[in-house]
Amino acid sequence: MTQSPVWHPFTQHGLQEPIPLVERAEGAVLYTADGREVIDAISSWWVTTHGHCHPRIVSAIAEQAGKLDQLIFAGWTHEPAEKVARGLLDLLPVSLPHVFFSDSGSTAVEVALKMALGYWHNIGQPRHRILVMQHSYHGDTIGAMSVGERGVFNQAYDKLLFDVGVIPYPYQGAEQATYDALETACRQSDTAAFIVEPLILGAGGMLVYPPEVLREMHAICARHGVLFIADEVMTGWGRTGTLLACEQAGVEPDILCLAKGITGGSMPLAVTLASAAIFDAHYSTDRSKTFYHSSSYTANPIACAAAVANIAMWHDDSVREGLADLCQRQSEGLAKLAQVPGITNTRQCGTIIALDYAVGEGSGYLSNLQPRLLAFFRERDLLIRPLGNTVYLMPPYCITPEQLTTLHDALAEAAGLVAA
Ligand SMILES: *Cc1c(COP(=O)(O)O)cnc(C)c1O
């Protein structure tokens, strides 16, 4: 077969790693063209919540596709978007009254940053400095990369990334250093906003910190009038055990970013919710105060219909009960994994568990452990993508007890790769 012209994301084609062809998916299982049944342990990159091809979402998409496929959203509107916006205000435990649509987590973050800067600009107090947390990830567009951790992933573009204030990660026992740095940075008169992943830093290594820390960081920002942007692109829609991570800390952000699970993981869609103060700063008869942001597919009706179906599902008690049950099963599995030699730093945040495989200092293992782990899981028909020597499970909520046990067993067995 000739080589595919497809250039895949986060893929080094030179390494010639196999790229499986998936034909269909159902629940937590992917079915490949060569007849394998693969357990999707990471929800197809953190998006699938209720399971692949959920019938309620599939039928909402099918119905909408035959009715209104796409519509310019500047100055026009449609029922699915209106329903998503009202549905979010009704469902979410925050009181942010304005909903701005885009199509990915990265764009939701870009919108959040532009809203924050637009707010300060329009009220006549231009502030430009954005504060970020060490080890953060907020997406791969230039602005989103600017507010994320710098490293090998973005070094080629470093010159284009804007300057930010980096607040140290609140390591256990060192929380005060985080608070002090945040307090000092918030006192600077040009500080516009602080963007943060609530309770767990995803791509940064599944680093978990407690709700009290989130609450304190929010209180510091509020004290200084610095806008608090919660990036719940990954943590939203139940991942942390509650609908939003912020609710565990009783925190009301000024701006909230949601994407990934908003359509149950079926269609690309994102929203950025804003406080009345931020919307009001753009509300005027003066055209220069308009919020100038859009993309062609903003609030695509088919994607919105999928989101409407997802929002409706969150009103069923069974979704939250299933979530609590999954958290419990993950916690039991993790307790056993913590006893396995070669496994360290076991941690959990709601439905997500993570652990590190112990690698000897300077053993050189770190550099090749990741591909070995990847191959190990691939051979067992498990979709698990290690972050260096960190492995995590973030399954769709419909994962069965048997499937989850298979995953926990594989994680234990993989410790043999480092214990040798
Ligand atoms: C995935 C992610 C993003 C980027 O979302 P995309 O839809 O991939 O652009 C932003 N923030 C967080 C916290 C994420 O996990």
The ligand as an SDF file (V2000), in Angstrom:
LIG
                    3D

 15 15  0  0  0  0  0  0  0  0999 V2000
   -7.5120   20.0130   25.2160 C   0  0  0  0  0  0  0  0  0  0  0  0
   -7.3880   21.2720   25.9760 C   0  0  0  0  0  0  0  0  0  0  0  0
   -7.4270   22.5210   25.3380 C   0  0  0  0  0  0  0  0  0  0  0  0
   -7.4580   22.6390   23.8390 C   0  0  0  0  0  0  0  0  0  0  0  0
   -8.6200   22.1260   23.3020 O   0  0  0  0  0  0  0  0  0  0  0  0
   -8.6890   21.7450   21.7360 P   0  0  0  0  0  0  0  0  0  0  0  0
  -10.1050   21.4340   21.4820 O   0  0  0  0  0  0  0  0  0  0  0  0
   -7.7740   20.5570   21.5830 O   0  0  0  0  0  0  0  0  0  0  0  0
   -8.1820   22.9270   20.9720 O   0  0  0  0  0  0  0  0  0  0  0  0
   -7.4180   23.6530   26.1160 C   0  0  0  0  0  0  0  0  0  0  0  0
   -7.3420   23.5770   27.4490 N   0  0  0  0  0  0  0  0  0  0  0  0
   -7.2860   22.4040   28.1050 C   0  0  0  0  0  0  0  0  0  0  0  0
   -7.2290   22.3950   29.5900 C   0  0  0  0  0  0  0  0  0  0  0  0
   -7.2820   21.2130   27.3830 C   0  0  0  0  0  0  0  0  0  0  0  0
   -7.1860   20.0410   28.0380 O   0  0  0  0  0  0  0  0  0  0  0  0
  1  2  1  0
  2  3  1  0
  2 14  2  0
  3  4  1  0
  3 10  2  0
  4  5  1  0
  5  6  1  0
  6  7  2  0
  6  8  1  0
  6  9  1  0
 10 11  1  0
 11 12  2  0
 12 13  1  0
 12 14  1  0
 14 15  1  0
M  END
$$$$
